Amino acid sequence: MDTVRIGNELENAIFAYLKEQQNAGLYLIGTLPPDRCTIRRKPRYYSKEREDDIEFDVSIELRREDHLEPQQIIIFECKNYSSAIPDSEIREFSDKLSDIGRDNTKGIIVVTSKLQSGAEKVARSRKLGIIKYNPNGLEFLAERRFTDDLKSKHARASMFNSNSRFRSLKFAAYFSGKYYDNTHQLLSVVAGEEPDKSEVQILSKSQFPYLRADEIEQTTSQIHTMIGYDDGPVDLIKICEELSIDLTISEESGDTVEESELLGRADFATRRIVIYAHGNRKRERFTLAHEIGHFHLNHDQFLRSETTIKQDLVVDEHETKGNLINRMEYQANMFASHLLLPKFSLVEKVQQLRTELDIRDRGHGYIFVDNQPQNLSNYYLLLEAVSEHFNTSSQVIEIRLKSLGCITDNRKQLQNFVADFRQTWPN
C-alpha cells in the first residue's frame, strides 16, 4: 500500500476543501475577510530546539491589516487511516506543535476513520481540535442551519459512534468539548473569536416545508406533462435534462458511509447527481428519482450536498419525528414513488392485469391478498407484471398501491402463520 500517496490524497482534499470555503466566503475568523487568510500546503515552521524547520500538512495563517507576520496559525495534521487513530499519533502531533513554540498556534487532527477513546482524551487534554472528513458525507448549509443539538449529534456520530442512526457528515469537528459541522464555527472558536450569528437562521421543524401526498402527486404530474410522458417506464434522464441537472452513472461500487452502501449523491451548488451502479437497475432508478426529489423539493435551501445510502430508501414516517434529515429523506422517497409510478397509468395497468388474472372485488377490497395460495400467486404475478412495465421494484409498487387504497392486505406474519399451521396440523 502506498501510504505516502494515500496520505497526500487526504492533505490535497482538505486543502482543496478549505480553499473552496475561502473562495466562497463561507468562513471568516472574527472580522478577517478571506483575503487575509493564507492557506498553505506543506508549510514549514522553524523549531529552535531542533534548529531546523518542521514540515506540516496544511495550515491557515491569519493576518490582520498592516501585519506581515501571522497573528494566528492553525495547523492541520492529516491521518488517512482505515483503522481507528491511536493516542500515540495525537501525542506526536502535539509534541511537534510544542517544538515550534508558538503561543498563537493551534493544532487540528484531520482523520478519515474514527478515533480510539484514548486519542479523544489526549486531544481534549492538550486542547487539539479533531476533524472527521468524509467527501461523501452530508453537508449542512451554514447560512441556514439546523439546531446546534441536531448537528452535534451528527458530528458526534461521524467521529465516535459507529452504531448511531445519525448520518455521517462531510465535515465533522470536535474542539474543547463541543462539536461543529463547518469551518466557520470551528475556526472562529479555535482562533478565540465569537462566531458571528447575526445572519444565521435557526431552522425549526415548523419552518421545514412538508408536502402532503396530494401535493407531491400534483408536482410529479407536472413533471410528467413536461416530458410528454405517455406510458411505461418514466424517462428519468430526460427529466434531468429538462431540470438542468448533470447526471453521472458511476460503475464504481462507491464508498462506504457508516458501513452502508453508497447509492447516490446530489451536489446542489453544481446541480449534479451521481448514481453508483450496484447491478440493481430498479434500485438505481429509485435512487435517481429520490435525488431528483431533493432538487425539486428545494432541499438545497438547507443542504449543500446530500448522499443516499441504503437506509434512506426505507425511512418510515415515524422516523421523521424529531429528525429533520429523515424528514427530507421520507419526502424524497414519496416523491420518487409518485414520479416512477404515475397514478393514472398505474391504475390503468393494474385494472388490465386484474382482468387478465381474474382478480375480482368479492367484498374484501379492490385487490385482496391473504395467505391462501391462489390469492398469493395472483398478487405476486400482478406485482411482477407492474414491476416490469414501469421498471420499478415490486416493493415500491406495493407501497404506492397501498397508499392509493388499492390493496387490502390480510396476510399474517410468517411466525403467526406457522404457529396457526402447527396448531391445526394433526399430531
N, C-alpha and C positions, 0 to 999 in steps of 0.2 A: 504493500500500500504506500502510495506517495504522500507521506504526511505533510511535506512542505507544500505540495500543490493544494491539498485539502485545507490546510491552514490558511493559505493565501486566498482561497475561494471565499472563506468567511470574512477575511480582512477586506477584500475587494467589495463584498456585498455590503458590509457595514459602512465602509467609506462611501459607496455609491448611495446608500440609503440616507446617510447624513447630508450628503451634497444635495440630494433630491429635496430633503426637507428644507435645507437652507435656501435653495433656489426658488422654492415655492413660498418662502417667507413664513413657514409654519412654526418656527420657534424663534424666540428672542430671549436672551438672557438679561432679565431686568429691562433696561432701556436700550440695550445694544441692538442695533439693526444687524441683519445677516452679513452685510458687507464689512463689519468689524469682527467677524468670526472667521478665523482661518482654520480650515480642516486639512490636516496633514496625514499623508500615508507614509509609513515607516519613518517617523520623526526620530531624531537623536537628541538626547539631553545629557549635559555634562555631569559627571559624578566626581566630586573632589576626592572621595575615598578611593575610587578606582583609578583616578587620574585619566579617565577616558570617557567617551560617550557611551550611553546605554541606548540601544535601539528598542523602540516600542512599536506597536502595530498601527494604531491610529490615534490622533489627538485633535482636540479643538482648542485653539488659542484665542482667548477673548481679550480684545484691546479696547480701551476707552479712547475717546477723542484726544489727539495730540500725544499719545503714548506709543513709543516704539516697542517697548518690552510688554509682553502679555501680562495682564494683571491676574489672569486665571487660566490654568491649563487643566483640561480634562483629558485623561489618558485612557484609552480603551485597549484591553488585552483580550485577544480573541482565542477561544478554545473550541475548536471544531471537532469534538469527540463524539463517538457513538455511545460511549458508556457515561455513567454519572461522573461528574467532576469531583475529585478528592480534595480534601482541605489543603494538602501539600501544594497544589497549584495556586491556591489563593494566597498562601503564605509567601510563596516565591515571588509573586507579583507585588505583594505588599512590601517585601524587602527591597525590590528594585526601585519602588517609589521612594522609599526611605533613603536609598543611596544617592538619588539626585537631589535630595534635601530641599525641596521647595515647599514652603508653607502654603503656597497658593495652588498646589497641585492636588487634584482629586483623581481617584482611580475607579474604573468601572470594568468588571469582567463581563465579556460577551460570550455566551455559550449557545450551542445548538441542542445540547442534551440537558438533562436535569442535573441538580447538584446533590451530592451526598449531604446528609444532615450536618455533619461536621463542617463542611465547607460553608454552609449557610451561617453557622455560628461564628466562624472566623471572619467572614465578610462583615457581619454585624459588629463584632467587637473592634475590628480595625477600620470601621467606617468606610467600607468599599461598597460601591454600587454593583448590582448584578443585572444584566440584560439577557433575556432569552430571545433569540432571533429565529423566527421561522418564516421563510419567504412566502409560504403558502397559508399563513395564518390570517385570522380575522383582523381587520384594521378599522377602528372607530374613527370617525371624523372628530378632530379636536375642536373645531369651531362649533359643533352642535353635539354635545356629548351626553352620554348616559350618566347615571349617578355614579359617584366615586365608588360606592359599595359594590355595584354590579361589576364595574371594570376591575376592581381589586380582586374579585372572585375569579374572573377570567385570567388575570395576570398571575395570581397565586397558583391556579390550576395548571397554567402553562409551564410553570417553573418547578413546582414541588409536589403536585398531587396528580399522579397519572390516572387515578380511578375516578376523577371528577367528571361530571356530565357537562361542565362548562367548556366552551370552545377554546382552542389554542389561539393565541394572538400572534400577529406578525411581529409585534414589538411588545415585550413584557419586561418590566424592570422592577427591581427591589432596591430601596435605599433607606437606611435609617428607620427600619420598621414599617415602611409604607410601600405600597405597590403602585406602579404607574403603567400607562399604556401608550404614552407618546413622549417624544424627545423634549417637547416644550416644557411640560411639567417637571420631568426628571432633571433636566439640565438647569432649570431655574432653581430648583431646590438644592442641587449639588453645588451650584455657584453661590448659594446663600441669599438668593433673591426670592421674593414672594411672587409666584406666577400671577400674571395679570388676568383676572377673571371677569373684567368688566364687559367683554364681548362674548363671553361663554354662556351658552344657553343650556340649562339642565333639562333633559328630555324626560318627561314623565309618561306613565302608561297612557294617560288620557290624551296626551299630545300625539301619540303614535297613530297614524291613520290605519284603521282596520276596516276592511271592506266585507260586507255581507256576501253570501254565496250568490245572490241575485245580482249584486253589483259587479262581481267578478265575471258572472255569466255575460253581463252586458258588455263589459270591456273586451272580453275574448271574442265575442260575436263581432265586434267592430273590427278586430284584427282579421278574423276570417273573411269578412267582407272586403277588407283592404287588399288581401292577396287573391281574391276571387276564388275562395275555396268552394268546391262542389261536393266531393265525397272522398272517402278513403283516407289514407294517412295524411295528416296536415304537414305541409311543406315548411318545416322549421327554418331551413336555410333561407328560403325566400323571405320569411318574417325577419330574420336577422338583417338581410339586405335592405328591407323596407324601413327598418328601425335604425339603420346605420350602425349596426353592431358588427365588429370584426370577429369572425368566428374561426377558431383553430381546433381541429381534431388531432390530438396527440396520440400516437400509437404507443408511447411510453406508458408504463404502468402507473406513473405518478408517484408522489412521495407519500410517506406515512404521516398522518396527522393524528396524534393521540391513539396510535395503534389501529386506526381505521383507514380504509381505502379512500384515497382522494379521487373524487369523481369529476369535479369541475371547479372552475374558478371564474369569478367575474371581477373585472377591474373597471370601476365606474369612471375614473378620470379619463382613461383611454378608450372607453366603450368597447371593451374586448372581453370575449368569453373563450375560455379554453376548456374543452371536454377531453377527459382522459379515457381512452378506449380500454376496456377490460374484457372484450369478447362478448359483451351482453348488449346487443344493439337496442333492445327495447328500453333497457335502463339508461343507456346513453341518451335516447330521445327524451325520456322523462327528465333526466338531469339538465339537458339543454333547455327544455321548456321551463324548468324550475329557475334556471339562471335568467332566462328572458323575463320571467315573472319579477325577479328582483329589479330589473331595469324598468319594466312597465309600471310597477307599483311604487316607483320613486324611492326605493330604499337607498339610493345614492345620496339622499339628504342626510343619512345617518351613518353610512359606512363608506370608507374609501375603497375597500376591496372586500371580497367575501369568497369563501370556499365552501364547496358542498362535499360532505362526507356521507358515508352510508347512513349514519343515524339521523341525518337531516331529512331523509326521504320517508321516515316513519315517525315523525313528530306527531303525537296526538294532541288534540285540542286542550286536554287538561294540563299538558306540559307547558302551555303558553302562559299560565298564571304565574306572575312574578318573574318571568324570564322574557325580556323583550326580544332577544335574539331568536328564541324558539318561536316567538310570536311572528316574526318575519318569515322564518322557515315554514311555518304552518301555512301562512298566506301564500307563499311561493308554491307550495305543494298543491294548494287548492287551485291556484291559477293554472298550474301545469296540467292538472287533470281536466279542467274545463277547456284548455287550449287544445289538448290532444284529442279530446272526445266531444266535439260539438254536439250540443243537446239534440237538435232535430235530426241530424244524420245518425246519431247513436240510437235514438228511439226508433227511427225508421228501420235501421238494420236489425235491431232486437225484435221488432214486430215481424219482420220477414222470417227470422230464424225460429220464432215461436210457432209460426205456421208450419215451417218445414219439419220441426221436431215434435209437432203436435203437443206443444205446451199450452194448456188452457187454464183459464181462471175458474176454478171449481169452488169458489167461495173462500179460498185461502189467500188469494193475492195474485197479482199480475204474473209474477214469477215466484213460484213457491218451491222451496227446497227443504228437505229434511233428510234423515238418514236412510230412507228407502232407496235401494239400488237403482231403480228406474229413474226416480227423481234426481238422484245424484248424477247419474250418467248423462241425462239430458241437460242438466245445469252446467256440467263441465264442458260438454260439447258446445253449448251456446257461448260460454266464456271464451273457449278456444277459437271459435269462428270469429267472434267480435275482435279478439286479440289480433288475429291475422289480418282482418280487414283494416284496422286502424294502426297496425304496427305498434301496439301498446300492450303492456303486460296485463294478464288476467286479474292480478291483484288491484291494479289501478281501475280497471273496468268495473270490478265488483264494488269497490268503494264508491265510484261515481254513480252506478245504478242504485245503490242503497241510498245515496244522498238524494236521488230523484224519486225515491219511494217506490221503485220498481220491483224490489226484491223483498220477499218475506222469508227470512232465514230461521228455520226451526231445527237446524242441525244441533245435536247435542255435542258437547265437548267430548273428545275421544275417551278420556278417562271415565266420564259418566256413562258413555255408550257401552264401554267394555264392562263396567260394573253391572249395568242393566242386563247385558247379554249373559253374564255369568249367573245372575240370579234366575234367569228364565231357562237356561240350558239344563237339560235333565242330568242328574248325577249318574 
